Amino acid sequence: MPDDTTQHSDGTTTYTPVFNDTVRTIIYIVTLIAGVIGLGVSAFGDPQVGAYISSAAGIIAAAFGVTYNPMRLGGK
């Protein structure tokens, strides 16, 4: 299984995530669900609470280094 570290010709490496693919996938799914719930709360309940839930989901995903980029999936 390839990792997210790439070696450049000058010997430097790019960012290496702290958490492995499995942990990041779980966090991605949980925060995706939280974002959808936040959208539902915004549409059908209190918009301020929904915005808070969606924002918190995004911040948590960012804190774990989770990103969804379809272009990066080509090498896996």
C-alpha positions as CSV (number, residue, x, y, z in Angstrom):
1,M,0.0,0.0,0.0
2,P,1.6,3.3,-1.0
3,D,1.8,6.0,1.6
4,D,1.3,9.8,1.2
5,T,5.0,10.6,1.4
6,T,6.7,11.3,-1.9
7,Q,10.4,11.7,-2.4
8,H,11.6,14.6,-4.4
9,S,14.8,14.6,-6.5
10,D,16.5,17.0,-4.0
11,G,16.0,14.5,-1.2
12,T,13.2,16.3,0.6
13,T,9.9,14.7,1.4
14,T,6.4,16.1,1.4
15,Y,4.0,16.2,4.3
16,T,3.5,12.8,6.0
17,P,0.1,12.4,7.6
18,V,0.1,11.5,11.3
19,F,-2.9,9.2,10.9
20,N,-3.1,6.2,8.5
21,D,-5.5,5.8,5.7
22,T,-8.1,3.8,7.8
23,V,-8.3,6.5,10.5
24,R,-8.6,9.3,8.0
25,T,-11.3,7.4,6.1
26,I,-13.3,6.9,9.3
27,I,-12.9,10.6,10.2
28,Y,-13.9,11.6,6.7
29,I,-17.1,9.5,6.8
30,V,-18.0,10.7,10.3
31,T,-17.5,14.4,9.4
32,L,-19.3,13.9,6.1
33,I,-22.3,12.6,8.0
34,A,-22.1,15.4,10.5
35,G,-22.0,17.9,7.7
36,V,-25.1,16.4,6.1
37,I,-26.9,16.5,9.5
38,G,-25.8,20.1,9.9
39,L,-27.3,20.9,6.5
40,G,-30.6,19.2,7.5
41,V,-30.7,21.1,10.8
42,S,-30.1,24.3,8.9
43,A,-32.9,23.6,6.4
44,F,-35.5,22.2,8.8
45,G,-34.5,23.5,12.2
46,D,-32.4,26.3,13.6
47,P,-30.0,27.6,10.9
48,Q,-27.5,28.8,13.5
49,V,-27.2,25.3,15.1
50,G,-26.9,23.7,11.7
51,A,-24.2,26.1,10.7
52,Y,-22.4,25.3,13.9
53,I,-22.6,21.6,13.3
54,S,-21.4,21.9,9.7
55,S,-18.5,24.2,10.7
56,A,-17.4,21.9,13.6
57,A,-17.4,18.9,11.2
58,G,-15.1,20.8,8.8
59,I,-12.8,21.9,11.5
60,I,-12.5,18.3,12.9
61,A,-11.8,17.0,9.4
62,A,-9.1,19.6,8.9
63,A,-7.6,18.9,12.3
64,F,-7.1,15.2,11.4
65,G,-5.6,16.1,8.0
66,V,-8.5,14.6,6.1
67,T,-9.0,15.7,2.6
68,Y,-10.9,14.3,-0.3
69,N,-9.1,14.8,-3.6
70,P,-10.2,12.5,-6.4
71,M,-7.0,13.4,-8.3
72,R,-4.9,11.7,-5.7
73,L,-6.8,8.5,-5.9
74,G,-5.4,7.7,-9.3
75,G,-2.1,6.4,-7.8
76,K,-3.8,4.0,-5.3
